[in-house]
């Protein structure tokens, strides 16, 4: 399982880079901060990109569970609020297949 991370200050082009790399307009872009969460993007066979609210139990979903446990260890009780920190999006870009 491979993972890539893009971290930077707001409005530094992270979302524009991701959209260009994937060939899909997945992330909102703008001159001001437009997103306040960490985004996990994974492959889907569906034709459209978007937010994924209900996932079957997969390695990707298990990764979210492990993150919530780590958050809870750092700040007791905050692991339940993982949705406040993370969002999962899906995209049919072949560049994502078998990446995460």
KETINU-255295 format. One line per 2 residues: number of its first residue (from 1); their letters; for each residue y, x, z of N, C-alpha, C, CB. Coordinates in nm, 4 decimals, decimal comma. Glycine has a CB too. Example, Ala and Ser with C-alpha at 12.3 -4.5 7.8 and 13.67 -1.06 7.14 Angstrom:
1> as> -0,5690/1,3190/0,7800/-0,4500/1,2300/0,7800/-0,3300/1,3200/0,7800/-0,4473/1,1308/0,9046 ~ -0,2250/1,2850/0,7080/-0,1060/1,3670/0,7140/0,0030/1,2900/0,7870/-0,0598/1,4084/0,5725 .
END
This chain:
1> xx> -0,1169/0,0854/0,0000/0,0000/0,0000/0,0000/0,1230/0,0898/0,0000/-0,0001/-0,0971/0,1224 ~ 0,2104/0,0713/-0,0960/0,3333/0,1495/-0,1050/0,4517/0,0620/-0,0685/0,3510/0,2089/-0,2464 .
3> xx> 0,5524/0,1233/-0,0111/0,6735/0,0500/0,0230/0,7933/0,1379/-0,0073/0,6729/0,0061/0,1720 ~ 0,9004/0,0755/-0,0528/1,0258/0,1451/-0,0790/1,1324/0,0837/0,0097/1,0661/0,1366/-0,2300 .
5> xx> 1,2258/0,1639/0,0529/1,3323/0,1161/0,1387/1,4665/0,1515/0,0771/1,3197/0,1752/0,2801 ~ 1,5594/0,0587/0,0811/1,6965/0,0822/0,0380/1,7859/0,0462/0,1557/1,7331/-0,0016/-0,0912 .
7> xx> 1,8541/0,1453/0,2093/1,9406/0,1242/0,3237/2,0772/0,1820/0,2901/1,8816/0,1890/0,4529 ~ 2,1799/0,1117/0,3276/2,3146/0,1614/0,3044/2,4166/0,0669/0,3647/2,3407/0,1795/0,1549 .
9> xx> 2,5401/0,1087/0,3620/2,6467/0,0238/0,4140/2,6629/-0,0981/0,3231/2,7803/0,1028/0,4250 ~ 2,7297/-0,2023/0,3718/2,7466/-0,3228/0,2920/2,8271/-0,2930/0,1662/2,8147/-0,4324/0,3741 .
11> xx> 2,7982/-0,3692/0,0626/2,8653/-0,3585/-0,0675/2,8547/-0,2188/-0,1297/3,0112/-0,3956/-0,0524 ~ 2,7387/-0,1542/-0,1101/2,7203/-0,0205/-0,1684/2,6306/-0,0233/-0,2919/2,6611/0,0741/-0,0645 .
13> xx> 2,5894/-0,1435/-0,3365/2,5120/-0,1551/-0,4595/2,3615/-0,1679/-0,4421/2,5391/-0,0392/-0,5431 ~ 2,3145/-0,1872/-0,3194/2,1696/-0,1989/-0,2960/2,1102/-0,3175/-0,3711/2,1406/-0,2128/-0,1460 .
15> xx> 2,1703/-0,4334/-0,3582/2,1177/-0,5532/-0,4251/2,1281/-0,5417/-0,5759/2,1920/-0,6777/-0,3780 ~ 2,2377/-0,4862/-0,6254/2,2520/-0,4667/-0,7705/2,1432/-0,3732/-0,8222/2,3921/-0,4098/-0,8047 .
17> xx> 2,1150/-0,2669/-0,7485/2,0094/-0,1743/-0,7880/1,8748/-0,2451/-0,7918/2,0038/-0,0547/-0,6921 ~ 1,8438/-0,3212/-0,6884/1,7153/-0,3923/-0,6818/1,7033/-0,4896/-0,7982/1,7006/-0,4677/-0,5472 .
19> xx> 1,8079/-0,5674/-0,8246/1,8045/-0,6631/-0,9360/1,7812/-0,5914/-1,0692/1,9360/-0,7439/-0,9418 ~ 1,8510/-0,4815/-1,0911/1,8360/-0,4061/-1,2152/1,6949/-0,3479/-1,2263/1,9410/-0,2936/-1,2228 .
21> xx> 1,6459/-0,2889/-1,1193/1,5133/-0,2283/-1,1194/1,4048/-0,3314/-1,1494/1,4859/-0,1611/-0,9851 ~ 1,4129/-0,4474/-1,0857/1,3106/-0,5512/-1,1029/1,3255/-0,6267/-1,2348/1,3166/-0,6495/-0,9873 .
23> xx> 1,4471/-0,6304/-1,2894/1,4712/-0,7078/-1,4104/1,4862/-0,8562/-1,3820/1,3593/-0,6861/-1,5085 ~ 1,5166/-0,8903/-1,2580/1,5364/-1,0293/-1,2150/1,6577/-1,0329/-1,1227/1,4083/-1,0867/-1,1426 .
25> xx> 1,7283/-1,1443/-1,1240/1,8390/-1,1621/-1,0293/1,7825/-1,2251/-0,9025/1,9541/-1,2511/-1,0906 ~ 1,7322/-1,1420/-0,8154/1,6681/-1,1864/-0,6923/1,7653/-1,1858/-0,5748/1,5483/-1,0984/-0,6610 .
27> xx> 1,8417/-1,0786/-0,5639/1,9330/-1,0618/-0,4521/2,0740/-1,1036/-0,4925/1,9319/-0,9162/-0,4029 ~ 2,1427/-1,1736/-0,4041/2,2828/-1,2085/-0,4275/2,3665/-1,0816/-0,4201/2,3328/-1,3144/-0,3240 .
29> xx> 2,4703/-1,0749/-0,5002/2,5586/-0,9589/-0,5000/2,7023/-1,0053/-0,4850/2,5412/-0,8755/-0,6291 ~ 2,7890/-0,9150/-0,4415/2,9296/-0,9494/-0,4272/3,0092/-0,8339/-0,3702/2,9454/-1,0715/-0,3392 .
31> xx> 3,1401/-0,8523/-0,3611/3,2286/-0,7486/-0,3078/3,2266/-0,7442/-0,1555/3,3705/-0,7713/-0,3564 ~ 3,1867/-0,8517/-0,0947/3,1751/-0,8597/0,0506/3,0270/-0,8619/0,0874/3,2487/-0,9859/0,1065 .
33> xx> 2,9955/-0,8435/0,2132/2,8568/-0,8526/0,2588/2,8057/-0,9936/0,2289/2,8447/-0,8193/0,4120 ~ 2,6927/-1,0034/0,1583/2,6393/-1,1349/0,1218/2,5048/-1,1629/0,1892/2,6241/-1,1448/-0,0297 .
35> xx> 2,4496/-1,0660/0,2571/2,3191/-1,0837/0,3205/2,3208/-1,0127/0,4543/2,2041/-1,0298/0,2304 ~ 2,2640/-1,0748/0,5553/2,2643/-1,0126/0,6871/2,1240/-0,9941/0,7429/2,3465/-1,0951/0,7826 .
37> xx> 2,0250/-0,9851/0,6534/1,8866/-0,9669/0,6958/1,8223/-0,8542/0,6170/1,8067/-1,0969/0,6783 ~ 1,7165/-0,7995/0,6725/1,6304/-0,7097/0,5980/1,5419/-0,7959/0,5098/1,5458/-0,6178/0,6931 .
39> xx> 1,5243/-0,7579/0,3853/1,4463/-0,8373/0,2901/1,3210/-0,7622/0,2495/1,5301/-0,8719/0,1658 ~ 1,2072/-0,8297/0,2597/1,0806/-0,7778/0,2085/1,0539/-0,8523/0,0785/0,9616/-0,7960/0,3128 .
41> xx> 1,0317/-0,7783/-0,0292/1,0091/-0,8384/-0,1603/0,8669/-0,8065/-0,2026/1,1123/-0,7867/-0,2661 ~ 0,7903/-0,9086/-0,2368/0,6529/-0,8860/-0,2805/0,6247/-0,9605/-0,4107/0,5540/-0,9299/-0,1714 .
43> xx> 0,5201/-0,9188/-0,4778/0,4836/-0,9730/-0,6085/0,4275/-1,1144/-0,5964/0,3815/-0,8820/-0,6769 ~ 0,4551/-1,1959/-0,6988/0,3939/-1,3275/-0,7122/0,3597/-1,3504/-0,8584/0,4879/-1,4393/-0,6588 .
45> xx> 0,2565/-1,4302/-0,8838/0,2221/-1,4683/-1,0207/0,3080/-1,5849/-1,0699/0,0742/-1,5053/-1,0294 ~ 0,3823/-1,6474/-0,9789/0,4682/-1,7590/-1,0180/0,5812/-1,7082/-1,1060/0,5245/-1,8317/-0,8938 .
47> xx> 0,6338/-1,7947/-1,1920/0,7338/-1,7548/-1,2905/0,8717/-1,7276/-1,2317/0,7452/-1,8602/-1,3946 ~ 0,8998/-1,7821/-1,1136/1,0346/-1,7716/-1,0584/1,0368/-1,6856/-0,9336/1,0899/-1,9096/-1,0271 .
49> xx> 1,1505/-1,6224/-0,9118/1,1746/-1,5476/-0,7889/1,2251/-1,6453/-0,6830/1,2771/-1,4311/-0,8121 ~ 1,2177/-1,6041/-0,5586/1,2778/-1,6859/-0,4554/1,2275/-1,6557/-0,3178/1,2554/-1,8272/-0,4845 .
51> xx> 1,2789/-1,7304/-0,2242/1,2363/-1,7161/-0,0855/1,0993/-1,7788/-0,0678/1,3384/-1,7804/0,0106 ~ 1,0222/-1,7187/0,0130/0,8860/-1,7664/0,0376/0,8773/-1,8079/0,1834/0,7789/-1,6567/0,0033 .
53> xx> 0,8615/-1,9332/0,2081/0,8618/-1,9820/0,3459/0,7214/-1,9956/0,4040/0,9322/-2,1152/0,3528 ~ 0,6236/-2,0292/0,3247/0,4886/-2,0486/0,3755/0,3945/-1,9557/0,3005/0,4438/-2,1967/0,3611 .
55> xx> 0,3391/-1,8614/0,3713/0,2470/-1,7660/0,3104/0,1078/-1,7824/0,3692/0,2969/-1,6219/0,3303 ~ 0,0052/-1,7653/0,2874/-0,1285/-1,7552/0,3442/-0,1377/-1,6246/0,4230/-0,2380/-1,7618/0,2326 .
57> xx> -0,2384/-1,6117/0,5072/-0,2540/-1,4894/0,5855/-0,2963/-1,3774/0,4920/-0,3577/-1,5084/0,7005 ~ -0,2070/-1,2845/0,4680/-0,2283/-1,1728/0,3765/-0,1828/-1,0449/0,4458/-0,1516/-1,1942/0,2417 .
59> xx> -0,2103/-0,9280/0,3872/-0,1567/-0,8047/0,4457/-0,0047/-0,8078/0,4600/-0,1970/-0,6856/0,3609 ~ 0,0639/-0,8719/0,3655/0,2099/-0,8829/0,3746/0,2491/-0,9632/0,4972/0,2680/-0,9478/0,2477 .
61> xx> 0,1841/-1,0753/0,5188/0,2134/-1,1584/0,6354/0,1792/-1,0849/0,7636/0,1366/-1,2905/0,6283 ~ 0,0687/-1,0099/0,7624/0,0301/-0,9320/0,8792/0,1363/-0,8276/0,9119/-0,1054/-0,8646/0,8561 .
63> xx> 0,2009/-0,7714/0,8092/0,3078/-0,6742/0,8314/0,4228/-0,7371/0,9088/0,3583/-0,6184/0,6978 ~ 0,4554/-0,8618/0,8778/0,5595/-0,9314/0,9522/0,5194/-0,9475/1,0976/0,5884/-1,0678/0,8897 .
65> xx> 0,3921/-0,9766/1,1229/0,3453/-0,9935/1,2599/0,3628/-0,8630/1,3374/0,1974/-1,0385/1,2619 ~ 0,3277/-0,7506/1,2754/0,3421/-0,6217/1,3430/0,4886/-0,5908/1,3714/0,2802/-0,5100/1,2586 .
67> xx> 0,5776/-0,6271/1,2803/0,7196/-0,6041/1,3023/0,7680/-0,6879/1,4193/0,8004/-0,6363/1,1756 ~ 0,7242/-0,8134/1,4268/0,7685/-0,8984/1,5373/0,7227/-0,8414/1,6703/0,7160/-1,0414/1,5201 .
69> xx> 0,6047/-0,7831/1,6736/0,5554/-0,7215/1,7970/0,6429/-0,6012/1,8341/0,4069/-0,6779/1,7811 ~ 0,6801/-0,5192/1,7350/0,7648/-0,4027/1,7618/0,9038/-0,4460/1,8105/0,7775/-0,3154/1,6350 .
71> xx> 0,9573/-0,5515/1,7508/1,0870/-0,6031/1,7957/1,0757/-0,6506/1,9396/1,1358/-0,7185/1,7041 ~ 0,9686/-0,7193/1,9722/0,9485/-0,7707/2,1077/0,9364/-0,6566/2,2086/0,8233/-0,8593/2,1131 .
73> xx> 0,8747/-0,5474/2,1682/0,8639/-0,4324/2,2581/1,0005/-0,3707/2,2848/0,7696/-0,3271/2,1993 ~ 1,0873/-0,3717/2,1846/1,2211/-0,3137/2,1995/1,3143/-0,4068/2,2774/1,2811/-0,2831/2,0617 .
75> xx> 1,2999/-0,5363/2,2562/1,3860/-0,6353/2,3222/1,3000/-0,7568/2,3533/1,5102/-0,6746/2,2322 ~ 1,2519/-0,7637/2,4752/1,1580/-0,8689/2,5142/1,2089/-1,0077/2,4775/1,1311/-0,8622/2,6633 .
77> xx> 1,1218/-1,0842/2,4100/1,1533/-1,2204/2,3695/1,2151/-1,2329/2,2315/1,2444/-1,2804/2,4681 ~ 1,2648/-1,1224/2,1759/1,3304/-1,1273/2,0456/1,2309/-1,1316/1,9298/1,4216/-1,0079/2,0297 .
79> xx> 1,1059/-1,0924/1,9523/1,0052/-1,0963/1,8468/0,9846/-1,2362/1,7917/0,8743/-1,0425/1,8982 ~ 1,0049/-1,3370/1,8753/0,9916/-1,4764/1,8299/1,0993/-1,5108/1,7285/0,9992/-1,5734/1,9492 .
81> xx> 1,2060/-1,4330/1,7285/1,3205/-1,4610/1,6412/1,3172/-1,3745/1,5161/1,4517/-1,4384/1,7165 ~ 1,1991/-1,3348/1,4705/1,1893/-1,2444/1,3564/1,2625/-1,2994/1,2336/1,0429/-1,2191/1,3226 .
83> xx> 1,2672/-1,4307/1,2181/1,3380/-1,4891/1,1045/1,4876/-1,4589/1,1083/1,3161/-1,6391/1,1013 ~ 1,5389/-1,4251/1,2262/1,6794/-1,3894/1,2363/1,7053/-1,2499/1,1802/1,7253/-1,3972/1,3810 .
85> xx> 1,5995/-1,1712/1,1648/1,6147/-1,0328/1,1208/1,5581/-1,0070/0,9813/1,5481/-0,9413/1,2191 ~ 1,4531/-1,0765/0,9441/1,3808/-1,0486/0,8207/1,3708/-1,1716/0,7327/1,2424/-0,9962/0,8517 .
87> xx> 1,3645/-1,1481/0,6029/1,3322/-1,2560/0,5105/1,2346/-1,2014/0,4069/1,4611/-1,3137/0,4423 ~ 1,1501/-1,2873/0,3575/1,0527/-1,2497/0,2562/1,0906/-1,3193/0,1272/0,9076/-1,2863/0,2995 .
89> xx> 1,0939/-1,2422/0,0173/1,1191/-1,2991/-0,1139/1,0068/-1,2552/-0,2065/1,2583/-1,2557/-0,1692 ~ 0,9785/-1,3393/-0,3053/0,8747/-1,3076/-0,4030/0,9369/-1,2974/-0,5413/0,7624/-1,4143/-0,4014 .
91> xx> 0,8717/-1,2181/-0,6274/0,9249/-1,1956/-0,7608/0,8094/-1,1598/-0,8540/1,0333/-1,0836/-0,7599 ~ 0,8090/-1,2091/-0,9787/0,6996/-1,1804/-1,0717/0,7140/-1,0469/-1,1460/0,6895/-1,2914/-1,1718 .
93> xx> 0,8034/-0,9604/-1,1051/0,8202/-0,8310/-1,1721/0,6930/-0,7475/-1,1578/0,9418/-0,7544/-1,1137 ~ 0,6444/-0,6962/-1,2689/0,5241/-0,6124/-1,2676/0,5460/-0,4848/-1,1866/0,4825/-0,5769/-1,4108 .
95> xx> 0,6697/-0,4470/-1,1670/0,6992/-0,3277/-1,0874/0,6611/-0,3464/-0,9412/0,8468/-0,2927/-1,0980 ~ 0,6371/-0,4700/-0,9002/0,5985/-0,4991/-0,7629/0,4479/-0,5158/-0,7456/0,6683/-0,6233/-0,7162 .
97> xx> 0,3760/-0,5369/-0,8524/0,2325/-0,5636/-0,8422/0,1643/-0,4461/-0,7713/0,1698/-0,5872/-0,9836 ~ 0,0854/-0,4765/-0,6707/0,0082/-0,3803/-0,5930/0,0968/-0,2787/-0,5188/-0,0879/-0,3070/-0,6843 .
99> xx> 0,2236/-0,3139/-0,4962/0,3115/-0,2235/-0,4231/0,3102/-0,2523/-0,2747/0,4525/-0,2331/-0,4759 ~ 0,3045/-0,3803/-0,2356/0,3122/-0,4144/-0,0947/0,2358/-0,5412/-0,0728/0,4577/-0,4288/-0,0473 .
END
